[in-house]
Amino acid sequence: MNGKKYLAVLALGLAGLGMLASAAVAEEAKPTADLTVSALSQYVWRGFAYTKDSVVLQPSMTVGYKGFAANLWGNLDTDRWEGADVGTDNWTETDATLSYSWTMGPASLSAGYIYYALDPYVSTSDTQELFLNATLNTLLSPTLKVYRDIDHYAGWYATLGVSHALPIKGDIALTLGAQVSYLAADEASSYADPDDATDEYNNFHDGLLSASVKIPVNQYVSVTPQLYYSFPLSSDAEDRLKADNATYIGRADDDFLYGGVAVSLAF
């Protein structure tokens, strides 16, 4: 089943489950919903750049109830680079995520499943991941995230990050974050070692620094300016990112400074 058909079936399934859940628990609790649209100067994911010199719009919709959540996320490239590796469709990606979150002592945990629909890319294929996240509710909120690709790019991707919110005024705060990652592919066909195309890639991968300011407009709406810096953590990562980014954006870059603003409606 291709990505678009999968997402259609998933959407219908979620709609049906949502109606049943709403009817069953209308008297008990209300679900939560969040709609966010981000406008960013570039789309960078795990150190790989997927857009060149164009603004991207990334809508995201999440519905949750008692720890369960369903999310749809997409990427619209407003001025797509017509390189050899990409198609001409401005809508480049749709991701569907199902998750469950809970607390255990001082830790907040979540686990789930992601389907990545990447049909427009010539050298990429739709893929699927399972993930487990754990945040310790203490100073700097240390967070470990582990992703396991179970489809086209079989392997592990893990991140360890910290963040801290600095109050500015009232409900406005500046949130600073830092994250490091490790990427371990099962085989060279997923990610090859840049020094040996027959060997799988296995090394510290990308680092990410972030800064954002969430500004509440009213009870339901907020605006969040954000800034990111992505960079390689090893010489292997530098070579791997340069090679892939030369394909994706026609430029052998390995670090990126990008940012923009997100507008959210939550209730």
C-alpha positions as CSV (number, residue, x, y, z in Angstrom):
1,M,0.0,0.0,0.0
2,N,1.5,3.3,-1.0
3,G,1.8,6.3,1.4
4,K,-1.3,8.2,0.1
5,K,-3.6,5.2,0.3
6,Y,-2.2,4.3,3.7
7,L,-2.9,7.9,5.0
8,A,-6.4,7.8,3.6
9,V,-7.2,4.5,5.4
10,L,-5.5,5.9,8.6
11,A,-7.5,9.1,8.4
12,L,-10.8,7.2,8.0
13,G,-9.9,4.9,10.9
14,L,-9.0,7.7,13.1
15,A,-12.2,9.5,12.3
16,G,-14.2,6.4,13.1
17,L,-12.4,5.9,16.4
18,G,-12.8,9.5,17.2
19,M,-16.5,9.4,16.8
20,L,-16.8,6.3,18.9
21,A,-14.6,7.7,21.6
22,S,-16.5,11.0,21.6
23,A,-19.9,9.2,22.0
24,A,-18.6,7.0,24.7
25,V,-16.9,9.6,26.9
26,A,-18.8,12.8,26.2
27,E,-19.9,12.9,29.8
28,E,-16.5,12.1,31.2
29,A,-13.9,14.2,29.5
30,K,-13.1,16.3,26.5
31,P,-10.3,15.5,24.0
32,T,-7.6,18.1,23.3
33,A,-6.8,19.5,19.9
34,D,-3.9,21.5,18.5
35,L,-3.4,23.1,15.1
36,T,0.0,24.6,14.4
37,V,1.3,26.1,11.2
38,S,5.1,26.9,11.0
39,A,6.8,29.1,8.4
40,L,10.5,28.3,8.3
41,S,13.4,29.5,6.1
42,Q,14.4,25.8,5.5
43,Y,13.4,22.2,6.1
44,V,16.2,20.4,8.0
45,W,15.7,17.0,9.5
46,R,18.4,15.0,11.4
47,G,21.0,17.2,9.7
48,F,19.7,16.5,6.2
49,A,18.4,19.6,4.3
50,Y,15.4,19.0,2.1
51,T,14.8,22.5,0.8
52,K,17.0,25.1,-0.8
53,D,16.6,28.9,-0.7
54,S,12.8,28.8,-0.1
55,V,10.3,29.2,2.7
56,V,8.5,26.1,3.9
57,L,5.1,25.9,5.5
58,Q,4.6,23.0,7.9
59,P,1.0,22.4,9.2
60,S,0.5,20.0,12.1
61,M,-2.7,18.8,13.7
62,T,-2.9,16.8,16.9
63,V,-5.9,15.3,18.7
64,G,-5.4,13.7,22.1
65,Y,-7.4,12.0,24.8
66,K,-6.2,10.5,28.1
67,G,-2.6,10.0,26.9
68,F,-3.4,8.8,23.4
69,A,-2.7,11.1,20.5
70,A,-2.9,11.2,16.7
71,N,-0.9,13.7,14.6
72,L,-0.8,14.6,10.9
73,W,2.2,16.8,9.8
74,G,3.2,18.0,6.3
75,N,5.8,20.0,4.5
76,L,5.0,22.5,1.7
77,D,8.1,23.9,-0.2
78,T,7.0,27.2,-1.6
79,D,9.8,27.3,-4.3
80,R,11.1,23.8,-4.9
81,W,14.5,23.3,-6.3
82,E,14.2,21.3,-9.5
83,G,17.3,19.1,-9.0
84,A,17.9,15.7,-10.4
85,D,16.8,13.9,-7.2
86,V,13.4,15.6,-6.6
87,G,10.1,15.9,-8.4
88,T,8.1,19.0,-9.1
89,D,5.3,18.6,-6.4
90,N,5.6,21.4,-3.8
91,W,3.9,19.2,-1.2
92,T,6.9,17.0,-0.3
93,E,6.0,15.0,2.8
94,T,3.1,13.8,5.0
95,D,3.8,12.1,8.3
96,A,1.2,10.3,10.5
97,T,2.0,9.6,14.1
98,L,0.1,7.6,16.8
99,S,1.4,7.8,20.3
100,Y,0.7,7.2,24.0
101,S,2.1,9.2,26.9
102,W,2.2,8.5,30.6
103,T,4.2,9.4,33.7
104,M,6.2,7.1,35.9
105,G,7.6,8.8,39.1
106,P,9.7,11.7,38.0
107,A,9.7,10.7,34.3
108,S,7.4,11.5,31.5
109,L,7.3,8.8,28.9
110,S,5.8,8.4,25.4
111,A,5.9,5.6,22.8
112,G,4.5,5.4,19.3
113,Y,4.6,4.8,15.6
114,I,5.3,7.2,12.7
115,Y,4.6,6.7,9.0
116,Y,6.6,8.9,6.6
117,A,5.1,9.4,3.2
118,L,7.9,10.7,1.0
119,D,6.6,9.9,-2.5
120,P,7.9,12.9,-4.4
121,Y,11.6,12.1,-3.8
122,V,13.3,10.0,-6.4
123,S,15.9,8.4,-4.2
124,T,13.8,8.1,-1.0
125,S,10.9,5.8,-0.2
126,D,8.1,5.8,2.3
127,T,9.2,4.4,5.6
128,Q,8.0,3.6,9.2
129,E,9.5,4.1,12.7
130,L,8.7,3.1,16.2
131,F,9.9,5.4,19.0
132,L,10.2,5.7,22.8
133,N,10.9,9.0,24.6
134,A,11.7,9.7,28.2
135,T,12.0,13.0,30.0
136,L,13.3,13.5,33.5
137,N,11.2,16.2,35.2
138,T,14.1,18.0,36.8
139,L,16.7,20.7,36.1
140,L,17.2,21.1,32.3
141,S,14.6,18.4,31.5
142,P,17.1,15.8,30.1
143,T,15.3,13.9,27.4
144,L,16.3,10.6,25.7
145,K,14.6,9.8,22.4
146,V,15.1,6.5,20.6
147,Y,13.7,5.8,17.1
148,R,13.8,2.4,15.3
149,D,13.1,2.4,11.5
150,I,11.3,-0.9,10.7
151,D,11.0,-0.4,6.9
152,H,13.2,1.2,4.2
153,Y,16.0,2.8,6.3
154,A,16.4,0.1,8.9
155,G,18.4,1.2,11.8
156,W,18.5,3.2,15.1
157,Y,18.5,7.0,15.7
158,A,18.8,8.3,19.2
159,T,19.0,11.8,20.7
160,L,19.9,13.2,24.1
161,G,18.8,16.7,24.8
162,V,18.3,19.4,27.4
163,S,16.2,22.5,27.6
164,H,15.5,25.4,29.9
165,A,12.8,28.1,29.9
166,L,13.8,31.6,31.0
167,P,10.9,33.8,32.1
168,I,10.7,37.1,30.2
169,K,7.4,38.7,31.2
170,G,4.1,37.2,32.4
171,D,3.5,34.0,30.5
172,I,6.2,34.8,27.9
173,A,9.4,32.7,28.2
174,L,12.6,32.1,26.2
175,T,13.3,28.4,25.8
176,L,16.8,27.3,25.0
177,G,17.7,23.7,23.9
178,A,20.6,21.6,22.9
179,Q,20.6,18.1,21.4
180,V,23.1,15.5,20.2
181,S,22.4,12.3,18.2
182,Y,23.7,8.9,17.2
183,L,22.7,7.2,14.0
184,A,23.3,3.4,13.5
185,A,22.2,1.8,10.3
186,D,21.6,-1.9,10.0
187,E,23.1,-2.1,6.5
188,A,24.8,0.1,3.9
189,S,21.6,0.2,1.8
190,S,20.0,2.3,4.6
191,Y,22.9,4.6,5.2
192,A,26.4,3.8,3.9
193,D,29.7,4.7,5.6
194,P,31.1,7.6,3.7
195,D,34.6,5.9,3.7
196,D,33.3,2.5,2.6
197,A,30.1,2.2,0.5
198,T,29.8,-1.5,1.4
199,D,29.7,-0.8,5.1
200,E,26.8,0.6,7.2
201,Y,27.0,4.1,8.8
202,N,27.4,4.1,12.5
203,N,28.5,7.2,14.3
204,F,27.6,10.4,16.2
205,H,25.5,12.3,13.8
206,D,24.0,15.8,14.1
207,G,23.8,18.3,16.9
208,L,21.0,20.9,17.2
209,L,20.8,24.1,19.1
210,S,17.4,25.9,19.4
211,A,15.8,29.0,20.8
212,S,12.2,29.9,20.9
213,V,9.8,32.4,22.5
214,K,6.2,31.4,23.0
215,I,3.9,34.4,23.1
216,P,0.3,33.8,24.2
217,V,-2.2,35.9,22.2
218,N,-5.2,34.7,24.1
219,Q,-6.5,31.6,25.8
220,Y,-6.3,29.5,22.6
221,V,-3.8,31.2,20.3
222,S,0.0,31.6,20.6
223,V,2.8,32.8,18.4
224,T,6.3,31.3,18.7
225,P,9.4,32.8,16.9
226,Q,12.1,30.1,16.7
227,L,15.7,29.7,15.6
228,Y,17.8,26.6,15.0
229,Y,21.4,25.7,14.2
230,S,22.2,22.2,12.9
231,F,25.7,20.8,12.6
232,P,27.6,17.5,12.3
233,L,29.1,15.8,15.3
234,S,31.8,13.7,13.6
235,S,33.9,13.6,10.5
236,D,31.8,10.7,9.2
237,A,28.7,12.7,9.8
238,E,30.2,15.7,8.0
239,D,31.0,13.6,4.9
240,R,27.6,11.8,5.0
241,L,25.7,15.1,5.3
242,K,27.7,16.8,2.6
243,A,27.1,14.0,0.2
244,D,23.4,13.7,0.8
245,N,22.8,17.4,0.9
246,A,24.6,17.8,-2.4
247,T,21.9,15.5,-3.8
248,Y,18.9,17.0,-2.0
249,I,19.7,20.7,-2.5
250,G,22.6,20.8,-4.9
251,R,25.0,22.1,-2.3
252,A,27.5,20.1,-0.2
253,D,26.6,21.9,3.1
254,D,26.8,20.2,6.5
255,D,25.6,22.9,8.9
256,F,22.5,25.2,8.7
257,L,21.1,28.2,10.5
258,Y,17.4,28.5,10.0
259,G,14.3,29.7,11.7
260,G,10.8,31.2,11.4
261,V,7.6,31.5,13.4
262,A,4.8,29.1,14.4
263,V,1.2,30.0,15.0
264,S,-0.8,27.6,17.2
265,L,-4.5,27.2,18.0
266,A,-5.0,24.8,21.0
267,F,-8.1,23.9,23.0
